[in-house]
Amino acid sequence: MRRYQIIGYTLVGLAAAALVGQSAASAQDAPDTTAVDPAGAKQVNLSTADQVSAAEGYLRNMETTRESIRRDLEDARQQRDVVKTLCLNDKLNQLDVAIRSATDRKRGLDLAASRGDADLANHEFTILSVLFQRGQQLDAEAKQCIGKEVGFVGESSTTVDIDPNLPFEDPTDLPDPVVIAQPPNCASCNR
C-alpha cells in the first residue's frame, strides 16, 4: 500500500512539472518587442531598428549633458566655488559611469539586432532607457548644484489680468462690528 502511495505522488509530481515546463517553454517562444518608454509611464512597441535609432539618440543626449556639466564644472573651478565644484564633479562622475554602461548596452543592442534576437534587444533597450532617465536626473541635479532652475530657460515674467466685472470695493475692508451682546450685570455688587 505504501509503495502505491509513493508511486502515485511521484506521478502527480512529474505531471505537474511537465505542465509547468511546457507552459514556460510556450511563453518563451513568442518574441515580445515591448520596451519601456523613457518617461517610464508605459510600455511601447518598437522594432529593433527603432530601438537602435532611439538608443543612438539617448547616447547623443547623454553626451551633450556631459559636456554641459563639464562646462559648468570648469566655471565653478574658475570661480573657486568649492561646493559647486564638488557637487558638479560628483554628478559628472556618476554620468560618466551611466554613459559607459549605456555604451556597453548599446553594443549589446546592436549585436542582438544583428542576430535578430528580439528578446535580448528589448532587454538591452529597456536598460538603456533607464540609463537615459538617470542621465536626465543627473542633469537636473547638476543644475541644482549651480542654482539653475530646471523648468525655465530665460527670464521669467508675471502678467496679471484683472477681471473688469469685479466690484470696486475692497473686500478686505470690513465694516465695524456691531456689538449685540450686553455685558453681564455684576453679580457681587451691592445696591
Backbone torsions as a table, in degrees:
resi	resn	phi	psi	omega
1	MET	NA	-44.0	-178.5
2	ARG	-64.3	-37.2	-179.4
3	ARG	-64.0	-39.7	-180.0
4	TYR	-67.1	-34.5	177.0
5	GLN	-65.7	-43.8	-179.7
6	ILE	-64.2	-43.2	179.2
7	ILE	-64.6	-39.7	179.3
8	GLY	-63.6	-45.5	178.6
9	TYR	-64.6	-37.2	179.0
10	THR	-64.4	-44.0	179.6
11	LEU	-64.8	-40.3	177.8
12	VAL	-64.0	-41.5	178.8
13	GLY	-64.3	-42.3	178.5
14	LEU	-65.3	-39.9	179.0
15	ALA	-64.6	-41.9	179.0
16	ALA	-65.0	-41.3	179.2
17	ALA	-64.5	-38.2	179.3
18	ALA	-66.1	-40.1	179.1
19	LEU	-66.0	-43.0	179.4
20	VAL	-64.9	-43.5	179.3
21	GLY	-63.8	-38.6	-179.8
22	GLN	-68.3	-40.8	-179.9
23	SER	-69.5	-34.5	177.7
24	ALA	-68.5	-38.7	179.4
25	ALA	-67.6	-39.0	179.8
26	SER	-70.7	-29.3	177.8
27	ALA	-70.4	-28.3	-179.3
28	GLN	-83.8	-17.2	-177.8
29	ASP	-69.0	-37.5	-175.8
30	ALA	-84.1	117.5	179.0
31	PRO	-72.8	137.7	-180.0
32	ASP	-112.8	125.8	-177.9
33	THR	-109.9	29.0	176.9
34	THR	-83.1	147.2	178.7
35	ALA	-140.8	161.5	-179.1
36	VAL	-82.5	133.2	174.5
37	ASP	-67.7	142.9	-179.9
38	PRO	-57.5	-25.5	176.1
39	ALA	-71.4	-16.5	175.5
40	GLY	80.3	0.0	-173.1
41	ALA	-85.9	-28.5	-174.1
42	LYS	-148.1	168.9	175.4
43	GLN	-100.8	141.6	-179.5
44	VAL	-122.7	152.4	177.1
45	ASN	-97.6	119.0	178.3
46	LEU	-129.8	144.6	172.6
47	SER	-73.9	165.2	-179.2
48	THR	-64.4	-33.3	177.8
49	ALA	-65.6	-40.5	177.3
50	ASP	-66.9	-36.6	177.5
51	GLN	-64.1	-41.0	179.9
52	VAL	-64.6	-44.2	-179.4
53	SER	-68.8	-37.1	177.1
54	ALA	-65.9	-38.5	179.1
55	ALA	-64.4	-37.7	176.6
56	GLU	-63.0	-40.2	176.7
57	GLY	-64.6	-39.2	177.8
58	TYR	-60.5	-45.9	-178.6
59	LEU	-65.5	-40.6	177.4
60	ARG	-61.0	-43.1	179.7
61	ASN	-63.1	-41.9	-180.0
62	MET	-66.4	-37.2	177.3
63	GLU	-65.3	-41.4	177.7
64	THR	-62.7	-41.2	177.7
65	THR	-62.7	-40.4	179.5
66	ARG	-62.6	-42.9	179.6
67	GLU	-64.9	-37.9	178.2
68	SER	-64.2	-44.8	179.1
69	ILE	-66.3	-37.4	179.1
70	ARG	-63.3	-41.1	177.6
71	ARG	-63.9	-42.9	178.5
72	ASP	-63.6	-36.4	178.3
73	LEU	-65.8	-41.6	177.7
74	GLU	-63.3	-40.3	177.1
75	ASP	-63.2	-41.9	179.7
76	ALA	-65.2	-36.3	177.5
77	ARG	-68.0	-39.1	178.1
78	GLN	-65.9	-34.0	178.2
79	GLN	-80.0	-6.3	-178.2
80	ARG	56.8	40.0	177.5
81	ASP	-94.2	104.2	-173.6
82	VAL	-66.6	-40.9	-176.7
83	VAL	-65.1	-47.4	178.7
84	LYS	-64.1	-40.1	-179.2
85	THR	-62.1	-46.6	180.0
86	LEU	-64.3	-43.0	-178.5
87	CYS	-64.8	-48.5	-178.8
88	LEU	-66.8	-36.2	178.0
89	ASN	-63.2	-41.0	177.6
90	ASP	-62.8	-46.0	-179.7
91	LYS	-65.0	-38.3	178.9
92	LEU	-65.7	-41.2	177.7
93	ASN	-63.7	-42.6	178.6
94	GLN	-64.2	-38.8	179.0
95	LEU	-68.1	-37.1	176.8
96	ASP	-60.7	-41.6	178.1
97	VAL	-63.6	-43.3	179.7
98	ALA	-64.0	-38.8	179.9
99	ILE	-68.6	-40.9	177.5
100	ARG	-61.6	-43.8	178.9
101	SER	-65.3	-41.0	179.5
102	ALA	-65.4	-36.4	177.7
103	THR	-64.8	-42.0	176.6
104	ASP	-63.0	-42.7	179.5
105	ARG	-66.7	-33.4	177.4
106	LYS	-65.3	-40.9	176.0
107	ARG	-61.7	-41.8	177.0
108	GLY	-63.4	-38.1	177.7
109	LEU	-65.8	-43.0	177.9
110	ASP	-61.7	-42.0	179.5
111	LEU	-65.3	-43.5	179.3
112	ALA	-65.1	-38.0	179.1
113	ALA	-67.5	-38.4	179.8
114	SER	-69.6	-30.0	177.5
115	ARG	-84.7	-13.8	-178.4
116	GLY	80.1	22.0	-179.9
117	ASP	-88.9	95.5	-175.1
118	ALA	-68.1	-36.2	-179.3
119	ASP	-64.8	-46.7	179.6
120	LEU	-66.9	-39.4	178.3
121	ALA	-62.2	-42.1	178.6
122	ASN	-63.0	-41.7	178.8
123	HIS	-62.3	-48.5	-179.0
124	GLU	-63.7	-40.1	-179.6
125	PHE	-67.5	-36.6	177.7
126	THR	-63.2	-43.2	178.6
127	ILE	-66.6	-39.2	176.1
128	LEU	-60.7	-38.9	178.8
129	SER	-63.7	-40.6	178.7
130	VAL	-66.4	-40.6	177.9
131	LEU	-65.5	-36.5	176.3
132	PHE	-63.0	-42.9	176.6
133	GLN	-61.2	-39.8	178.4
134	ARG	-63.6	-38.8	176.8
135	GLY	-62.6	-41.2	177.6
136	GLN	-65.0	-39.5	178.8
137	GLN	-64.8	-42.2	178.7
138	LEU	-65.2	-34.7	176.1
139	ASP	-63.0	-44.9	178.7
140	ALA	-63.9	-40.2	178.9
141	GLU	-67.0	-36.6	178.0
142	ALA	-66.1	-37.2	177.0
143	LYS	-66.4	-33.3	175.9
144	GLN	-69.2	-30.9	178.2
145	CYS	-60.0	-39.4	-176.1
146	ILE	-98.5	-0.9	175.3
147	GLY	88.8	12.6	176.2
148	LYS	-79.8	141.9	175.7
149	GLU	-82.2	131.4	-175.3
150	VAL	-71.3	-36.8	-171.9
151	GLY	-80.6	-16.5	-173.7
152	PHE	-121.1	139.6	179.8
153	VAL	-98.0	-47.4	-176.6
154	GLY	-107.8	-161.5	177.5
155	GLU	-69.8	143.0	178.2
156	SER	-98.6	150.9	177.5
157	SER	-138.6	156.3	-179.2
158	THR	-118.1	131.5	178.1
159	THR	-117.4	132.1	-178.8
160	VAL	-116.2	126.0	174.4
161	ASP	-112.3	125.4	-180.0
162	ILE	-105.0	128.6	179.9
163	ASP	-67.4	124.2	-178.7
164	PRO	-70.3	-12.3	-179.4
165	ASN	-86.4	0.1	179.3
166	LEU	-73.2	147.5	177.7
167	PRO	-68.8	154.9	-177.1
168	PHE	-82.3	-14.4	179.9
169	GLU	-70.5	149.9	177.0
170	ASP	-83.4	118.1	-177.6
171	PRO	-70.5	-12.1	178.7
172	THR	-86.3	-14.2	175.8
173	ASP	-81.7	106.0	-179.7
174	LEU	-95.9	146.6	177.4
175	PRO	-68.9	159.4	177.9
176	ASP	-61.7	137.3	-178.0
177	PRO	-68.8	142.4	176.9
178	VAL	-93.7	124.8	-179.2
179	VAL	-85.2	119.3	-178.8
180	ILE	-99.0	-33.8	-175.1
181	ALA	-83.7	141.5	174.5
182	GLN	-92.0	145.5	176.6
183	PRO	-65.5	146.4	-177.8
184	PRO	-67.0	151.5	176.5
185	ASN	-71.3	154.3	-179.5
186	CYS	-73.5	122.3	-177.7
187	ALA	-83.7	-25.3	-176.5
188	SER	-103.3	6.8	-178.5
189	CYS	-78.8	141.4	175.6
190	ASN	-100.0	137.0	178.9
191	ARG	-116.6	NA	NA
